[in-house]
Amino acid sequence: MSSGESAGKRGLVVPVRQPVGRWVRESRAGLVGLAVLIGAGAGLGAVVFRWLITTFTHVFSGHADYSDAGRAAHSWFPALGPWFLLLAPVIAGLVYGPLVYRFAPEARGHGVPEVMYAVAERGGRIPVQVSVVKALASALTIGSGGSVGREGPIVQIGSALGSALGRAARLPESRLRVLVACGAAGGIAATFNAPLAGPFFAMELILRDFAAESFGAVVLASVTASVVGRAVLGNAPFLDLPPFTLRNPVEYLLFVALGLVVGACGVLFTRVLYWIEDLCDRLWRGPEWLRPAVGGVFLGGLLLLLPQMYGVGYPVLQNAVEGKYVLGFLLVLMLGKIVATSLTIGIGGSGGVFAPSLFIGAMAGTAFGIAVHTWFPSVTASPGVYGLIGMGAAFAGSARAPITAVIVLFELTGQYSVILPMLTAIVIATAVSRALSRDTIYTLKLRRRGIDLDKHPSAQRLAGTKVAAVTEPLPEPLSADLPLELAAHALALSGHGILPVIDEEGRYQGCATARAVAEAVAEDQSGQVGDLAELPPLVTSDSTLADALDALAQAPGTGLPVLTGGDELTGWITHQSVLSALEPAAVSATGRTSAGLP
């Protein structure tokens, strides 16, 4: 007799052990364990990536950071003088061009949009080889003079690690997306020594959601990665800046102006980036693997003119904020960075745009600070304060992620004294970005491929269909002078919970909802239904069904009136009429009718 049978005869309950795989896939503890493991891996990946950048920078330039070397010669080839700058991007392009083309085309560019797309549209699936190829290609690009940042690559490296581990554990898509965000957060936290910035970057830009379970896992991954990174790289602040203080509350008006100016610079950076990328696409007719090498000639020529654009350029950024450059040269550096980063990406280089946006903001902000300090020396702080705040404003203007901008800037600089003007400028810069551009520097790349992350997948399929195609007959409108008791009766009979209201001449005045009328009747209010009319989201016969879905989601009832370009009512639209447009697509995809018959 087996022990299980014996225990059963004695009336004992034998606990059933849960398989390890199921525990990892379904329990919160399993998610926590995977998040910690991914954080440790992302931390190690960030350490290796930074070592690769340092190594390749030494190899290609002979310096630890050539951006502050001032046209010095290569220590290994002194006879060349600064002319080695023409060769370095070309040689590196001959290495990483074929590497990216052959093994991981996703590794080209700045990386973050690819991760956003993988999370939103592919369930978090990222090819495993992306980590290795992205690390090598980006390190070669930056080390040979490419004017890009290291945050985009490390986000893609960490995300690919999280995706690979999640798929190995056969996690569902909902959890796989979280692990991708864990990898992104861990990479940011470790490479910038910023354990707070990592989670907010991942939640605001990658997941685009702040759910409690996701946030907890992402924070754990970030903390773990930071511990690993600090154990190897130390706990030194990312930027070593002197303390800054404000002089006068009147300066807040200047910080509003700073947000306007630098926010516009962030949008300018976005537009120039994609304009130069399009220009490179139109001009290049050779094989893609050769494009970085040929384009490297032009990048090398730019570096020869402005060597401060070599690599990420953090020493130059720090010099600017510390007041070591004059106003005119700051503007040259700002425009040079916009062109150099755009050219590096356009020729097929691999690297991020986060650090360049900080650089652009620092130059523009410091130049702004010099100007206002010259005009109002007694009431303004040092120009470095404006440069510091400009860093966050430029990132907010380009990426439109204000929470991340505030946290990143505070953590990278440790300057709590400027938190209030920082918030002011970043909010204004975000508003300017929304006013000037529909997309961010990340989402524009996806929209150019026909991908809109703000739309539901069903809505994307309906984007080309007009509301006029599914408009229903208009329910009997309510007259604006109708008593509330009669209006409540009409709304109850309609079944929509909302009806349009018209005046004596038949002009549309808005809609009345069953809830608003019922509350007024219950409170013994006297009056007419026109007094309770409100304006729901506008739907016209020329609106797309995607826009109609968004409007219906915000409406208080089950339908909305359809108007012409003016204020004339032409019909009615409901959730059911919009969703019915999906049925032909479903039938086409399955080859069956709605009844399931062949």
C-alpha positions in Angstrom: 0.0 0.0 0.0 1.4 3.4 -1.0 1.9 6.2 1.5 -0.8 8.3 -0.2 -3.3 5.4 0.1 -2.4 4.9 3.7 -2.8 8.6 4.5 -6.1 8.6 2.7 -7.4 5.7 4.8 -6.3 7.5 8.0 -8.5 10.5 6.9 -5.5 12.8 6.3 -5.4 15.4 3.5 -2.2 15.2 1.5 -1.3 18.7 0.1 -0.7 18.8 -3.7 2.5 20.5 -4.6 2.1 23.2 -7.2 4.4 22.8 -10.2 7.2 25.3 -10.2 6.4 26.5 -13.7 2.8 27.2 -12.7 3.9 29.0 -9.6 6.2 31.3 -11.6 3.5 32.0 -14.2 0.5 32.7 -11.9 1.6 33.8 -8.5 2.7 37.2 -7.4 5.7 35.8 -5.7 6.8 34.3 -9.0 6.5 37.7 -10.7 8.6 39.2 -7.9 11.2 36.6 -8.3 11.4 37.1 -12.0 11.5 40.9 -11.6 14.5 40.6 -9.2 16.3 38.2 -11.6 15.7 40.6 -14.5 16.9 43.5 -12.5 20.1 41.8 -11.7 20.6 40.8 -15.3 19.8 44.4 -16.5 22.3 45.7 -14.0 25.0 43.5 -15.2 24.1 44.3 -18.8 24.4 48.0 -18.0 27.8 47.5 -16.5 29.0 45.5 -19.5 27.5 48.1 -21.9 29.3 51.0 -20.2 32.5 49.1 -20.3 32.1 48.5 -24.0 31.5 52.2 -24.6 34.6 53.2 -22.6 36.7 50.5 -24.4 35.6 51.5 -27.9 36.1 55.2 -27.1 39.7 54.5 -26.1 40.2 52.5 -29.2 38.8 55.0 -31.7 39.9 58.2 -30.1 42.7 57.4 -27.6 40.8 59.3 -24.9 38.3 58.4 -22.1 35.9 61.0 -23.5 37.0 62.9 -26.6 34.2 65.5 -26.5 36.2 67.6 -24.1 39.6 67.0 -25.6 39.6 70.0 -28.0 40.8 68.5 -31.3 43.6 66.5 -29.7 45.4 63.9 -31.7 44.8 60.2 -31.2 47.4 59.0 -28.7 48.2 55.9 -30.8 48.5 57.8 -34.1 49.8 61.3 -33.3 50.9 62.0 -36.9 47.3 62.1 -38.0 46.4 65.0 -35.7 42.6 65.5 -35.4 42.1 64.0 -38.9 41.5 60.6 -37.5 38.0 61.8 -36.8 37.2 61.3 -40.5 38.2 57.6 -40.2 36.7 56.5 -36.9 33.0 56.6 -37.8 33.7 54.9 -41.1 35.7 52.0 -39.6 33.0 51.5 -36.9 30.3 51.6 -39.6 32.0 48.9 -41.5 31.7 46.7 -38.4 28.2 47.4 -37.0 26.5 48.0 -40.3 26.7 44.4 -41.4 26.1 43.2 -37.9 22.8 45.0 -37.5 21.7 44.2 -41.1 22.4 40.5 -40.7 21.3 39.6 -37.2 18.9 42.3 -35.7 17.5 45.1 -37.8 15.6 46.2 -34.7 18.9 47.3 -33.2 19.1 50.2 -35.6 18.0 53.7 -34.4 17.2 54.8 -30.9 15.5 51.7 -29.6 12.7 53.0 -27.3 10.0 53.0 -30.1 10.8 49.4 -30.9 10.2 48.4 -27.2 7.0 50.5 -27.1 5.8 48.7 -30.2 6.7 45.3 -28.8 4.7 46.0 -25.6 1.7 47.5 -27.3 1.3 45.3 -30.4 3.4 42.1 -30.0 2.6 41.1 -26.4 6.1 42.0 -25.2 7.9 39.6 -27.6 11.5 40.9 -28.5 14.0 38.7 -30.3 16.7 37.5 -27.9 19.6 38.4 -30.2 18.6 42.1 -30.0 20.5 42.4 -26.6 23.9 41.4 -27.9 23.6 43.1 -31.3 22.3 46.4 -29.7 25.0 46.4 -27.1 27.8 46.0 -29.7 26.3 48.3 -32.4 25.5 51.1 -29.9 28.9 50.9 -28.2 30.6 51.0 -31.6 28.5 54.0 -32.7 29.1 56.0 -29.5 32.7 55.0 -29.1 33.6 56.1 -32.7 32.0 59.5 -32.3 28.2 59.0 -32.9 26.4 61.8 -31.1 23.8 59.7 -29.4 23.0 58.6 -25.9 23.2 55.3 -24.1 19.7 55.1 -22.5 17.9 53.9 -25.7 20.3 51.0 -26.1 20.2 50.0 -22.5 16.4 50.1 -22.5 16.3 47.8 -25.5 18.9 45.5 -24.0 17.2 45.2 -20.7 13.8 44.8 -22.3 15.0 42.0 -24.6 16.4 40.2 -21.5 13.0 40.5 -19.8 11.2 39.3 -22.8 13.5 36.3 -23.3 13.1 35.2 -19.6 9.4 35.7 -19.7 9.0 33.6 -22.8 11.2 30.9 -21.4 8.8 30.8 -18.4 5.9 30.7 -20.8 4.2 33.7 -19.2 1.0 35.2 -20.5 1.2 38.4 -22.5 0.0 40.6 -19.6 2.9 39.5 -17.4 5.4 39.4 -20.3 4.8 43.1 -20.9 5.5 43.8 -17.2 8.8 41.9 -17.4 9.8 43.9 -20.5 9.2 47.1 -18.5 11.2 45.6 -15.6 14.2 45.2 -18.0 13.9 48.7 -19.3 13.6 50.1 -15.7 16.6 48.1 -14.6 18.7 49.3 -17.5 18.0 52.9 -16.9 18.5 52.7 -13.1 21.9 51.0 -13.4 23.4 53.0 -16.3 22.4 56.4 -14.8 22.6 55.4 -11.1 18.9 56.5 -10.8 16.7 53.9 -9.1 13.7 56.3 -9.1 14.0 57.4 -12.7 14.0 53.8 -14.0 10.5 52.8 -12.9 8.9 56.1 -14.0 10.6 55.9 -17.4 9.3 52.4 -17.8 5.8 53.0 -16.6 5.2 56.4 -18.3 6.8 55.6 -21.7 7.0 51.8 -22.1 3.9 50.4 -20.3 2.0 53.7 -20.4 0.2 52.6 -17.3 0.7 52.8 -13.5 -1.1 49.7 -12.3 -0.1 48.7 -8.7 1.1 45.2 -9.5 3.2 46.3 -12.5 4.6 49.2 -10.5 5.8 47.0 -7.7 7.6 44.6 -10.0 9.2 47.4 -11.9 10.4 49.1 -8.8 12.0 45.8 -7.5 13.8 45.3 -10.8 15.1 48.9 -10.7 16.3 48.6 -7.1 18.1 45.3 -7.8 19.7 46.8 -10.9 20.8 49.8 -9.0 22.4 47.7 -6.3 24.3 45.7 -8.9 25.4 48.8 -10.8 26.6 50.6 -7.6 28.5 47.6 -6.5 30.5 47.7 -9.6 30.5 51.4 -10.8 30.3 53.1 -7.4 27.7 55.5 -5.9 29.0 58.8 -7.5 26.3 61.2 -8.8 25.7 61.1 -12.5 26.5 64.8 -12.8 28.7 66.7 -10.3 27.2 70.2 -10.2 27.6 73.0 -7.7 24.5 73.9 -5.6 22.1 76.4 -7.3 19.7 78.7 -5.6 17.0 81.2 -6.7 17.1 84.9 -5.9 13.6 86.3 -6.4 10.0 84.9 -6.8 9.7 87.0 -9.9 12.0 84.5 -11.6 9.0 82.1 -11.9 7.8 84.2 -14.8 11.1 83.7 -16.4 10.9 80.0 -15.9 7.5 80.0 -17.7 9.3 81.7 -20.6 12.1 79.2 -20.4 9.5 76.3 -20.6 8.1 78.0 -23.8 11.4 78.4 -25.5 13.1 75.1 -24.5 9.9 73.1 -25.1 9.8 74.4 -28.6 13.5 73.4 -28.9 12.5 69.8 -28.0 9.8 69.8 -30.7 12.4 71.2 -33.2 14.8 68.4 -32.3 12.0 65.9 -33.1 11.3 67.4 -36.5 14.9 67.8 -37.6 15.7 64.2 -36.5 13.0 62.7 -38.8 13.6 65.2 -41.6 17.3 64.3 -41.8 16.4 60.6 -41.5 14.0 61.0 -44.5 16.7 62.9 -46.4 19.2 60.1 -45.8 16.6 57.5 -47.0 16.0 59.4 -50.2 19.7 60.0 -51.0 21.0 56.5 -50.2 20.8 53.9 -53.0 23.4 51.4 -51.9 23.1 48.3 -49.7 21.9 49.0 -46.2 24.8 47.3 -44.5 27.2 49.8 -46.1 25.2 52.9 -45.2 26.8 53.6 -41.8 30.3 53.5 -43.2 29.5 55.9 -46.1 27.5 58.2 -43.9 30.4 58.1 -41.4 32.4 60.3 -43.7 29.9 63.2 -43.2 29.7 62.5 -39.5 33.4 62.6 -39.3 33.5 65.9 -41.1 31.0 67.4 -38.6 33.1 66.1 -35.7 36.2 67.7 -37.2 34.4 71.1 -37.2 32.8 70.6 -33.8 34.6 67.9 -31.8 32.3 68.6 -28.8 29.7 66.5 -30.6 31.8 63.3 -30.1 29.9 60.7 -28.3 27.4 61.4 -25.5 29.1 64.7 -24.5 28.4 64.8 -20.7 31.6 66.8 -19.9 30.5 69.5 -22.4 27.1 69.5 -20.8 28.6 70.0 -17.4 30.9 72.8 -18.6 27.9 74.6 -20.1 25.9 74.5 -16.9 28.9 75.6 -14.9 29.2 78.7 -17.1 32.3 78.0 -19.1 30.9 78.9 -22.5 29.6 82.2 -23.9 26.1 82.6 -25.3 26.9 82.4 -29.0 28.9 79.1 -28.6 26.1 77.6 -26.5 23.7 78.2 -29.4 26.2 76.6 -31.8 26.5 73.6 -29.5 22.7 73.3 -29.3 22.2 73.4 -33.1 25.3 71.2 -33.6 23.9 68.5 -31.3 20.5 68.5 -33.1 22.2 68.0 -36.5 24.9 65.5 -35.2 22.4 63.3 -33.4 20.0 63.4 -36.4 22.8 62.5 -38.8 24.0 59.6 -36.6 20.5 58.1 -36.5 19.9 58.9 -40.2 23.0 57.0 -41.5 22.0 53.9 -39.6 23.7 54.4 -36.2 22.4 52.9 -33.0 21.9 55.0 -29.9 19.4 56.9 -27.8 17.9 60.4 -28.0 17.4 61.0 -24.2 20.9 62.2 -23.5 21.0 64.5 -26.6 17.7 66.1 -25.5 19.3 66.8 -22.1 22.3 68.3 -23.9 20.1 70.5 -26.1 18.1 71.7 -23.1 21.3 72.5 -21.1 22.7 74.6 -24.0 19.4 76.4 -24.7 18.6 76.9 -21.0 22.1 78.3 -20.2 22.0 80.6 -23.2 18.5 81.8 -22.0 20.0 82.3 -18.5 22.9 84.3 -19.7 20.5 86.6 -21.6 18.1 87.3 -18.7 21.0 87.6 -16.2 22.5 90.3 -18.4 19.2 92.1 -18.5 18.2 91.6 -14.9 21.3 90.8 -12.9 19.9 91.7 -9.5 16.8 89.5 -9.6 18.0 86.4 -11.5 20.0 83.4 -10.4 23.2 82.2 -12.2 22.7 81.0 -15.8 23.5 77.4 -14.7 20.1 77.2 -13.0 18.3 77.8 -16.3 20.6 75.3 -18.0 19.8 72.7 -15.3 16.0 73.3 -15.6 16.3 73.4 -19.4 17.5 69.8 -19.5 14.2 68.6 -18.1 12.2 71.0 -20.2 13.8 69.8 -23.4 13.2 66.2 -22.6 9.5 67.0 -21.7 9.2 68.9 -25.0 10.5 66.0 -27.1 9.3 62.9 -25.2 6.2 64.5 -23.5 6.8 62.6 -20.2 6.6 65.2 -17.5 6.8 62.9 -14.5 9.8 61.1 -15.9 11.4 64.5 -16.7 11.1 65.7 -13.2 12.3 62.5 -11.5 15.2 62.0 -13.9 16.4 65.6 -13.6 16.2 65.6 -9.8 17.9 62.2 -9.5 20.7 62.9 -12.0 21.6 66.3 -10.5 20.5 66.0 -6.8 19.3 69.7 -6.9 16.2 69.8 -4.8 16.4 73.6 -4.4 15.1 74.1 -7.9 12.3 71.6 -7.8 9.5 74.2 -8.0 10.8 76.1 -11.0 11.7 72.8 -12.6 8.1 71.7 -12.3 6.9 75.0 -13.7 9.1 74.9 -16.8 8.5 71.2 -17.4 4.7 71.5 -17.3 4.9 74.5 -19.7 7.3 72.7 -22.0 4.9 69.7 -22.1 2.0 72.0 -23.0 4.0 73.6 -25.8 4.8 70.2 -27.2 1.2 69.2 -27.3 0.3 72.5 -29.0 3.0 72.2 -31.6 3.0 68.4 -32.4 0.7 65.5 -32.2 3.5 63.0 -31.5 6.6 62.7 -29.4 10.1 61.9 -30.5 9.2 58.2 -29.8 5.7 57.8 -31.0 6.3 59.7 -34.3 8.6 56.9 -35.5 5.7 54.4 -35.0 3.0 56.7 -36.5 5.1 56.9 -39.6 4.7 53.1 -39.8 1.0 53.4 -39.4 1.0 52.5 -35.7 -1.0 54.7 -33.2 -0.4 53.6 -29.7 -3.2 55.8 -28.4 -5.8 53.9 -30.4 -7.4 50.6 -29.4 -6.5 47.9 -32.0 -10.1 47.7 -33.1 -10.2 51.4 -33.5 -7.2 51.2 -35.8 -9.1 48.8 -38.1 -12.0 51.3 -38.2 -9.8 54.4 -38.8 -10.7 54.5 -42.5 -14.5 54.2 -42.1 -16.8 57.2 -41.8 -19.6 57.5 -39.3 -22.1 58.1 -42.1 -21.8 54.4 -43.1 -23.3 53.2 -39.8 -25.6 56.1 -38.8 -29.0 55.0 -37.4 -32.3 57.0 -37.4 -32.4 59.8 -34.9 -34.5 59.2 -31.8 -37.2 61.8 -31.1 -35.4 64.9 -29.8 -36.5 66.7 -26.6 -37.8 70.2 -27.0 -35.8 72.6 -24.8 -39.0 73.9 -23.1 -40.2 70.4 -22.2 -41.0 70.1 -18.4 -38.6 67.9 -16.5 -41.3 65.2 -15.6 -42.1 64.7 -19.3 -38.5 64.6 -20.2 -37.8 61.9 -17.6 -40.6 59.8 -19.0 -39.2 60.2 -22.6 -35.7 59.3 -21.5 -37.0 56.2 -19.7 -38.8 55.0 -22.8 -35.8 55.7 -25.1 -33.5 53.1 -23.6 -30.4 55.2 -24.5 -30.1 57.1 -21.2 -29.4 60.2 -23.3 -31.4 62.2 -25.9 -30.6 65.3 -28.0 -32.3 68.7 -27.1 -33.4 71.2 -29.7 -34.8 74.7 -29.5 -38.0 76.1 -31.0 -36.2 76.5 -34.4 -34.9 73.0 -34.4 -31.2 73.9 -33.7 -29.2 71.5 -31.6 -28.6 72.6 -28.0 -26.9 69.6 -26.6 -28.1 66.4 -24.9 -30.0 65.6 -21.7 -29.1 62.5 -19.7 -31.5 60.4 -17.7 -29.3 60.7 -14.6 -29.3 64.5 -14.6 -33.0 64.8 -15.2 -33.8 62.1 -12.6 -31.7 63.9 -10.0 -33.4 67.2 -10.7 -36.9 65.6 -10.4 -35.9 63.9 -7.2 -34.9 67.2 -5.7 -38.3 68.7 -6.7 -36.6 71.2 -9.1 -38.9 72.9 -11.5 -37.8 73.9 -14.9 -37.3 72.8 -18.5 -35.0 70.2 -19.9 -33.1 72.8 -21.8 -31.7 74.0 -18.5 -29.9 70.6 -18.1 -28.6 70.2 -21.6 -24.9 69.5 -21.8 -22.5 69.1 -24.8 -21.1 65.6 -25.1 -18.2 64.8 -27.4 -18.9 65.9 -31.0 -19.5 63.3 -33.7 -20.1 64.4 -37.3 -21.0 62.4 -40.3 -17.4 62.9 -41.5 -15.8 61.5 -38.3 -14.1 58.1 -38.4 -15.4 55.2 -36.5 -12.2 55.2 -34.5 -13.1 58.8 -33.3 -16.7 57.7 -32.7 -15.6 54.9 -30.4 -13.5 57.4 -28.3 -16.5 59.8 -28.1 -18.9 57.0 -27.1 -16.5 55.8 -24.4 -16.8 59.3 -22.8 -20.5 59.7 -23.3 -22.9 59.1 -20.3 -25.4 57.0 -22.3 -25.4 54.3 -25.0 -25.6 56.7 -28.0 -24.7 60.1 -29.4 -26.3 62.4 -32.0 -24.5 62.7 -35.4 -24.3 66.3 -36.7 -23.3 67.9 -40.0 -20.5 70.4 -40.1 -22.9 72.9 -38.6 -25.5 72.2 -35.9 -28.0 70.1 -37.9 -28.9 66.7 -36.6 -28.6 64.0 -39.2 -28.8 60.7 -37.2 -27.7 58.7 -34.2 -24.8 56.4 -33.5 -24.5 53.7 -30.8 -21.8 51.3 -29.5 -23.5 48.5 -31.3 -23.6 50.2 -34.7 -19.9 51.0 -34.5 -18.9 47.6 -33.3 -21.0 46.0 -36.0 -18.5 47.3 -38.5 -15.9 44.9 -37.0 -18.0 41.8 -38.0 -17.0 41.7 -41.7 -13.4 41.8 -40.7 -13.8 39.0 -38.3 -15.7 36.9 -40.9 -13.0 37.6 -43.5 -10.2 36.6 -41.0 -11.9 33.3 -40.1 -13.6 32.4 -43.3 -16.9 31.7 -41.5 -20.1 33.6 -40.9 -21.2 34.9 -37.5 -23.2 31.7 -37.1 -20.0 29.6 -37.5 -21.1 27.9 -40.7 -18.9 27.4 -43.7 
